[in-house]
Amino acid sequence: MESKATARYLRISPQKVRLVADLIRGKQVGKAIDVLRFTKKRGAKHVEKLLHSAIANAQQKEENIDVDRLYVSRTYVNEGPRLKRIRPAPMGRAYRYQRRMAHITIELATKGKAAEK
């Protein structure tokens, strides 16, 4: 059984979220939540919220699913659109900079004897 959750247009750099997403890839759901809860990165809060959403999606699909057998099968972070901004610079000039956005996707699958059948 597989379930999926996606968060789009998050105002955080994809590079920063990828550091957190790499920590939970392939882990059991319970261990992944523990890792995210004690990670001191701003992206951990977003990924943890999305992981809880993926678990809820799995429970919605199949009511009697064993959450302990779920694991993070795939997680990836894509780049969203960029917001282009202008910062004032000396002598009447302007410097452009970009605010990056991220799209995060987490997919869960079941592990164990029932999943092999």
C-alpha positions as CSV (number, residue, x, y, z in Angstrom):
1,M,0.0,0.0,0.0
2,E,1.3,3.4,-0.9
3,S,0.3,6.9,0.1
4,K,1.5,10.3,-0.9
5,A,1.5,13.9,0.3
6,T,2.7,17.0,-1.4
7,A,3.4,20.6,-0.1
8,R,3.8,23.2,-2.8
9,Y,5.0,26.8,-2.8
10,L,6.8,26.7,0.5
11,R,8.9,29.8,1.1
12,I,12.1,28.0,1.9
13,S,15.1,27.2,-0.4
14,P,14.9,23.7,-1.9
15,Q,18.6,23.2,-1.1
16,K,17.9,23.7,2.6
17,V,14.9,21.3,2.6
18,R,16.8,18.6,0.8
19,L,19.3,18.4,3.7
20,V,16.4,17.5,5.9
21,A,14.6,15.2,3.4
22,D,17.8,13.1,3.0
23,L,17.7,12.3,6.7
24,I,14.4,10.5,6.6
25,R,14.6,8.7,3.3
26,G,14.1,4.9,3.8
27,K,13.4,5.1,7.5
28,Q,10.4,3.8,9.4
29,V,7.7,6.5,10.0
30,G,8.2,6.5,13.8
31,K,12.0,6.9,13.5
32,A,11.6,9.6,10.9
33,I,9.3,11.7,13.1
34,D,11.9,11.4,15.9
35,V,14.7,12.5,13.6
36,L,12.7,15.5,12.4
37,R,11.6,16.5,15.8
38,F,15.2,16.8,17.0
39,T,16.7,18.3,13.9
40,K,17.7,21.9,14.3
41,K,16.8,23.0,10.8
42,R,13.9,25.3,9.7
43,G,12.9,22.8,7.0
44,A,12.4,20.0,9.5
45,K,9.1,21.6,10.7
46,H,7.7,21.6,7.2
47,V,8.8,18.1,6.4
48,E,7.4,16.8,9.7
49,K,4.0,18.4,9.1
50,L,4.0,16.8,5.6
51,L,5.0,13.4,7.0
52,H,2.0,13.5,9.4
53,S,-0.2,14.4,6.4
54,A,1.1,11.4,4.4
55,I,0.3,9.2,7.4
56,A,-3.2,10.6,7.6
57,N,-3.6,10.0,3.8
58,A,-2.6,6.3,4.3
59,Q,-5.1,5.9,7.1
60,Q,-7.8,7.5,5.0
61,K,-7.1,5.1,2.2
62,E,-7.1,2.0,4.4
63,E,-8.7,2.3,7.8
64,N,-7.1,-0.8,9.5
65,I,-3.5,-0.1,8.3
66,D,-0.7,-0.7,10.8
67,V,1.2,2.6,11.0
68,D,4.2,0.9,12.5
69,R,4.8,-0.9,9.2
70,L,4.9,2.3,7.1
71,Y,8.2,3.7,5.9
72,V,9.3,6.6,3.8
73,S,9.8,5.0,0.3
74,R,10.5,8.2,-1.6
75,T,11.0,11.8,-0.8
76,Y,12.1,14.5,-3.1
77,V,12.2,18.3,-3.2
78,N,11.8,20.3,-6.4
79,E,12.2,23.9,-7.0
80,G,9.1,26.1,-7.3
81,P,8.9,29.6,-8.9
82,R,11.2,32.3,-7.8
83,L,10.1,35.7,-6.5
84,K,12.3,38.4,-8.0
85,R,13.0,41.3,-5.6
86,I,15.1,44.4,-5.8
87,R,17.4,45.7,-3.0
88,P,18.5,49.4,-3.1
89,A,22.2,49.8,-3.7
90,P,24.6,52.8,-3.5
91,M,24.5,55.7,-6.0
92,G,20.9,55.1,-7.1
93,R,21.5,51.5,-8.3
94,A,19.5,48.4,-7.5
95,Y,20.6,44.9,-6.9
96,R,18.3,42.0,-7.8
97,Y,17.9,39.0,-5.6
98,Q,15.6,36.0,-5.7
99,R,13.4,34.4,-3.1
100,R,13.2,30.6,-3.8
101,M,10.3,28.3,-3.2
102,A,10.1,24.5,-2.8
103,H,7.7,21.7,-3.6
104,I,8.1,18.7,-1.3
105,T,6.7,15.3,-1.9
106,I,6.8,12.3,0.5
107,E,5.6,8.8,-0.5
108,L,5.0,6.1,2.1
109,A,4.8,2.3,1.6
110,T,4.2,-0.6,3.8
111,K,6.9,-3.0,5.0
112,G,6.5,-6.5,6.1
113,K,4.9,-9.8,5.2
114,A,1.6,-8.4,4.0
115,A,3.3,-6.0,1.6
116,E,5.2,-8.9,-0.1
117,K,2.0,-10.8,-1.0
